[in-house]
Amino acid sequence: MVDYGIARDFKDANGSIKTPREKTKFKGTVRFAPLATHKQKELGRKDDCESWIYMIVDMIGKKRLPWQELEDRVKVQGMKEKALADPKELFPDENVSGCYTSLTTISNKYRSVFSTRI
């Protein structure tokens, strides 16, 4: 699933890469929004990966996302920070349609690559 509604050109009219905005408005769905959105930071490819992980867990996980029914952005942000720090928060059941190992590997890789940027 791709949502181009929040897409932004990353190059200016001269072809130079734009400087990230200091602060952005919250856009998207609270359930799938990456932490950068909660923190009002500029979005990038890493955020697409994070949202993708949330969508996959929501589709195949027996327990779905821990923040499934919440709309409070601050509470959801805290739960996402906890989940990204410990993937077992997202994958409590090791039999998540046989994808537990793969999704945990992806989540761990995501955290290791982007941890300084989250």
Phi and psi in degrees as GROMACS dihedral restraints (atoms count N, CA, C in turn):
[ dihedral_restraints ]
;  ai    aj    ak    al  type     phi  dphi    fc
    3     4     5     6     1  -128.3    20    10
    4     5     6     7     1   134.7    20    10
    6     7     8     9     1  -120.7    20    10
    7     8     9    10     1   106.3    20    10
    9    10    11    12     1   -87.4    20    10
   10    11    12    13     1     3.3    20    10
   12    13    14    15     1   -63.6    20    10
   13    14    15    16     1   -24.3    20    10
   15    16    17    18     1  -111.5    20    10
   16    17    18    19     1    12.4    20    10
   18    19    20    21     1   -68.9    20    10
   19    20    21    22     1   151.7    20    10
   21    22    23    24     1  -142.9    20    10
   22    23    24    25     1   139.7    20    10
   24    25    26    27     1   -61.5    20    10
   25    26    27    28     1   134.9    20    10
   27    28    29    30     1   -99.5    20    10
   28    29    30    31     1    -1.1    20    10
   30    31    32    33     1  -120.4    20    10
   31    32    33    34     1   148.0    20    10
   33    34    35    36     1   -86.2    20    10
   34    35    36    37     1  -175.4    20    10
   36    37    38    39     1   -61.0    20    10
   37    38    39    40     1   -24.3    20    10
   39    40    41    42     1   -89.5    20    10
   40    41    42    43     1    -1.9    20    10
   42    43    44    45     1    88.3    20    10
   43    44    45    46     1     3.8    20    10
   45    46    47    48     1   -83.7    20    10
   46    47    48    49     1   146.2    20    10
   48    49    50    51     1   -69.9    20    10
   49    50    51    52     1   130.6    20    10
   51    52    53    54     1   -70.7    20    10
   52    53    54    55     1   148.1    20    10
   54    55    56    57     1   -73.0    20    10
   55    56    57    58     1   134.9    20    10
   57    58    59    60     1   -59.4    20    10
   58    59    60    61     1   143.4    20    10
   60    61    62    63     1   -69.3    20    10
   61    62    63    64     1   146.7    20    10
   63    64    65    66     1   -67.8    20    10
   64    65    66    67     1   -38.6    20    10
   66    67    68    69     1  -145.7    20    10
   67    68    69    70     1   138.1    20    10
   69    70    71    72     1  -126.3    20    10
   70    71    72    73     1   162.4    20    10
   72    73    74    75     1   -83.5    20    10
   73    74    75    76     1   154.6    20    10
   75    76    77    78     1   -67.9    20    10
   76    77    78    79     1   127.1    20    10
   78    79    80    81     1  -134.3    20    10
   79    80    81    82     1   144.5    20    10
   81    82    83    84     1   107.7    20    10
   82    83    84    85     1  -168.2    20    10
   84    85    86    87     1   -98.0    20    10
   85    86    87    88     1   130.0    20    10
   87    88    89    90     1   -52.9    20    10
   88    89    90    91     1   -41.5    20    10
   90    91    92    93     1   -59.1    20    10
   91    92    93    94     1   -39.8    20    10
   93    94    95    96     1  -108.1    20    10
   94    95    96    97     1    -6.4    20    10
   96    97    98    99     1   -63.7    20    10
   97    98    99   100     1   137.0    20    10
   99   100   101   102     1   -72.4    20    10
  100   101   102   103     1   164.2    20    10
  102   103   104   105     1   -56.3    20    10
  103   104   105   106     1   -35.8    20    10
  105   106   107   108     1   -57.5    20    10
  106   107   108   109     1   -35.9    20    10
  108   109   110   111     1   -66.1    20    10
  109   110   111   112     1   -44.0    20    10
  111   112   113   114     1   -61.5    20    10
  112   113   114   115     1   -34.3    20    10
  114   115   116   117     1   -89.9    20    10
  115   116   117   118     1     5.8    20    10
  117   118   119   120     1    57.5    20    10
  118   119   120   121     1    41.3    20    10
  120   121   122   123     1  -105.5    20    10
  121   122   123   124     1   162.2    20    10
  123   124   125   126     1   -61.5    20    10
  124   125   126   127     1   140.5    20    10
  126   127   128   129     1   -91.8    20    10
  127   128   129   130     1   154.6    20    10
  129   130   131   132     1  -149.7    20    10
  130   131   132   133     1  -168.6    20    10
  132   133   134   135     1   -60.8    20    10
  133   134   135   136     1   -35.0    20    10
  135   136   137   138     1   -60.1    20    10
  136   137   138   139     1   -33.1    20    10
  138   139   140   141     1   -71.7    20    10
  139   140   141   142     1   -31.9    20    10
  141   142   143   144     1   -63.0    20    10
  142   143   144   145     1   -40.5    20    10
  144   145   146   147     1   -63.4    20    10
  145   146   147   148     1   -43.5    20    10
  147   148   149   150     1   -63.6    20    10
  148   149   150   151     1   -46.7    20    10
  150   151   152   153     1   -62.6    20    10
  151   152   153   154     1   -37.3    20    10
  153   154   155   156     1   -61.8    20    10
  154   155   156   157     1   -43.1    20    10
  156   157   158   159     1   -59.3    20    10
  157   158   159   160     1   -45.1    20    10
  159   160   161   162     1   -61.5    20    10
  160   161   162   163     1   -40.6    20    10
  162   163   164   165     1   -65.1    20    10
  163   164   165   166     1   -42.9    20    10
  165   166   167   168     1   -63.4    20    10
  166   167   168   169     1   -46.3    20    10
  168   169   170   171     1   -60.4    20    10
  169   170   171   172     1   -41.6    20    10
  171   172   173   174     1   -63.4    20    10
  172   173   174   175     1   -35.9    20    10
  174   175   176   177     1   -79.1    20    10
  175   176   177   178     1   -38.6    20    10
  177   178   179   180     1  -112.2    20    10
  178   179   180   181     1   -14.7    20    10
  180   181   182   183     1   -73.0    20    10
  181   182   183   184     1   137.5    20    10
  183   184   185   186     1   -65.1    20    10
  184   185   186   187     1   -35.7    20    10
  186   187   188   189     1   -98.5    20    10
  187   188   189   190     1    -4.8    20    10
  189   190   191   192     1    60.7    20    10
  190   191   192   193     1  -161.1    20    10
  192   193   194   195     1   -80.1    20    10
  193   194   195   196     1   140.7    20    10
  195   196   197   198     1   -59.1    20    10
  196   197   198   199     1   -26.3    20    10
  198   199   200   201     1  -101.6    20    10
  199   200   201   202     1    21.1    20    10
  201   202   203   204     1   -45.6    20    10
  202   203   204   205     1   -47.3    20    10
  204   205   206   207     1   -96.4    20    10
  205   206   207   208     1    -1.1    20    10
  207   208   209   210     1   -90.5    20    10
  208   209   210   211     1   145.7    20    10
  210   211   212   213     1  -119.5    20    10
  211   212   213   214     1   -10.4    20    10
  213   214   215   216     1   -69.2    20    10
  214   215   216   217     1   109.9    20    10
  216   217   218   219     1   -58.9    20    10
  217   218   219   220     1   -38.6    20    10
  219   220   221   222     1   -67.2    20    10
  220   221   222   223     1   -44.1    20    10
  222   223   224   225     1   -64.4    20    10
  223   224   225   226     1   -43.8    20    10
  225   226   227   228     1   -64.0    20    10
  226   227   228   229     1   -41.2    20    10
  228   229   230   231     1   -57.3    20    10
  229   230   231   232     1   -47.0    20    10
  231   232   233   234     1   -61.2    20    10
  232   233   234   235     1   -39.9    20    10
  234   235   236   237     1   -67.8    20    10
  235   236   237   238     1   -37.6    20    10
  237   238   239   240     1   -68.4    20    10
  238   239   240   241     1   -40.6    20    10
  240   241   242   243     1   -59.7    20    10
  241   242   243   244     1   -42.9    20    10
  243   244   245   246     1   -65.3    20    10
  244   245   246   247     1   -41.9    20    10
  246   247   248   249     1   -66.2    20    10
  247   248   249   250     1   -38.8    20    10
  249   250   251   252     1   -73.5    20    10
  250   251   252   253     1   -26.2    20    10
  252   253   254   255     1   -75.3    20    10
  253   254   255   256     1   -30.9    20    10
  255   256   257   258     1  -139.9    20    10
  256   257   258   259     1    98.1    20    10
  258   259   260   261     1   -54.8    20    10
  259   260   261   262     1   -19.9    20    10
  261   262   263   264     1   -65.1    20    10
  262   263   264   265     1   -18.0    20    10
  264   265   266   267     1   -66.1    20    10
  265   266   267   268     1   -35.0    20    10
  267   268   269   270     1   -88.1    20    10
  268   269   270   271     1   -31.4    20    10
  270   271   272   273     1  -121.7    20    10
  271   272   273   274     1    64.0    20    10
  273   274   275   276     1   -69.5    20    10
  274   275   276   277     1   -25.1    20    10
  276   277   278   279     1  -102.7    20    10
  277   278   279   280     1   117.8    20    10
  279   280   281   282     1   -68.4    20    10
  280   281   282   283     1    -4.5    20    10
  282   283   284   285     1  -110.0    20    10
  283   284   285   286     1    38.0    20    10
  285   286   287   288     1   -66.8    20    10
  286   287   288   289     1    81.9    20    10
  288   289   290   291     1    48.1    20    10
  289   290   291   292     1    34.0    20    10
  291   292   293   294     1    75.2    20    10
  292   293   294   295     1     6.2    20    10
  294   295   296   297     1  -105.1    20    10
  295   296   297   298     1     0.9    20    10
  297   298   299   300     1   -50.7    20    10
  298   299   300   301     1   -52.2    20    10
  300   301   302   303     1   -61.7    20    10
  301   302   303   304     1   -45.3    20    10
  303   304   305   306     1   -65.5    20    10
  304   305   306   307     1   -46.1    20    10
  306   307   308   309     1   -67.5    20    10
  307   308   309   310     1   -36.1    20    10
  309   310   311   312     1   -66.2    20    10
  310   311   312   313     1   -40.9    20    10
  312   313   314   315     1   -61.0    20    10
  313   314   315   316     1   -45.8    20    10
  315   316   317   318     1   -62.4    20    10
  316   317   318   319     1   -45.0    20    10
  318   319   320   321     1   -62.6    20    10
  319   320   321   322     1   -43.5    20    10
  321   322   323   324     1   -64.5    20    10
  322   323   324   325     1   -41.2    20    10
  324   325   326   327     1   -63.7    20    10
  325   326   327   328     1   -44.2    20    10
  327   328   329   330     1   -56.2    20    10
  328   329   330   331     1   -48.2    20    10
  330   331   332   333     1   -63.0    20    10
  331   332   333   334     1   -40.6    20    10
  333   334   335   336     1   -70.4    20    10
  334   335   336   337     1   -37.1    20    10
  336   337   338   339     1   -76.4    20    10
  337   338   339   340     1   -40.2    20    10
  339   340   341   342     1  -108.5    20    10
  340   341   342   343     1     5.2    20    10
  342   343   344   345     1   -58.0    20    10
  343   344   345   346     1   -31.9    20    10
  345   346   347   348     1   -79.1    20    10
  346   347   348   349     1   -12.6    20    10
  348   349   350   351     1  -108.0    20    10
  349   350   351   352     1    -4.9    20    10
